Amino acid sequence: MDARSVIASVRDGCARPDGLAWFARGLADGTVTDAQAGAFAMAVLLKGLGDEGRVALTRAMRDSGDRLRWDLPGPVVDKHSTGGVGDSISLLLAPALACCGVYVPMVSGRGLGHTGGTLDKLESIPGFTVDTGEPRLRALMREVGCAIVSASGRIAPADRRLYAIRDVTGTVESVDLITASILSKKLAAGLGALVLDVKVGSGAFLPALEQARTLARALVDTANGAGCRTSALVTDMDRPLARTAGNALEVAEVMDTLTGRAVTPRLVDLTVALGGEILALCGQTPDATQGAARIRAVLTDGRAVERFGRMVVAQGGPADFVDRYATLLRPAPVIRPVPAPAPGTIAAIDTRAVGEAVVHLGGGRLRGGDPVDPRVGFSDLAAPGDAVGPDRPLALVHAADPAGAEAAIAALQAAVRMGEAPAPVALVQERIA
Ligand code: URA
């Protein structure tokens, strides 16, 4: 077996499971070069692997490193999103679930393509560390009940490598690669139940509803087939999920919501829907509706924010973060309004373009290993249906310098289409179980 012949077999639509498994091992142990990994990813994206190949790649990537086993007095659960813009749900959901008697060793990712990454967001908190290693992760489960960490070098190392290469080679948008990427990490983390947030709309990697359904089905079938109780919600990403996009800005919005200072209802509603699913899947509540009620209660009565604060401290952040986040999160040096292109109503937003604008501001990576500027992005984002004009800009841009601000202003203006208010779109569009 060698990398060139496996790549050629994928290119020619005749990849075999043992070849894919060999390639996954080669990613982990360094036998496969970066160039070969990029070519492999592009061949998979263009040709697809089929059901059998997708399952083989997922399992081999899962087995490319350690598999965790837990001995905790409650179910071990997690959620994963296929990637969005302004989507900071993990920061609310992990502590909320931990308040409901389940354990959440959340293994998260960095920004991918135009989408934000949970780890990049959390690293905007001074001192917060996501590279904990397994012994510390186990301690965090006992001390706090939740943690948000990077996959250690030993969990699905094949994905760690391929993920970074896909991010910079235009090879994210593949049902097979997304499935193998997400599930290799999640299945290796030893979960009892998993809920997937599969995005649909202009900010999703796979924007069309039919593609999102196919991805949701592939994820749910592959995960359940591997013994992890899993369901998926297909949710709206035809607009940024919340009012901010950018690492520190999203953390501030989460804190405003958790503390009740300024609640973003869509953050709460999606957290409640996903959390309700999880609590039902792992048998903590008889159904998702009762699960949702429990999550809503802990989000609003202060328990979730208290747990978030404990998680921050346990992962190296400031003890007073919950009280002083507004001063502890560093602001960008340039903050300017983004004028509406014309007065009127927003008909649509190209959400991917908003995410790309954040990446170009420095909030994501254009090349592997680029540093991320936590301060930049957009706040006060207007949404489809909102009236904008001289008194209501499209957003505030937060930039490292005036040139960056100007480029982002032009990009956001170009991402917006003015016209009739669109028909309302449900945040949760479908459930796939
Ligand atoms: N999240 C992941 O972990 N991997 C993907 O490919 C997409 C979203």
Boltz pocket constraint, residues with backbone or C-beta under 6 A from the ligand:
constraints:
  - pocket:
      binder: B
      contacts: [[A, 81], [A, 82], [A, 83], [A, 109], [A, 112], [A, 172], [A, 177], [A, 178], [A, 179], [A, 181], [A, 182]]
      max_distance: 6.0
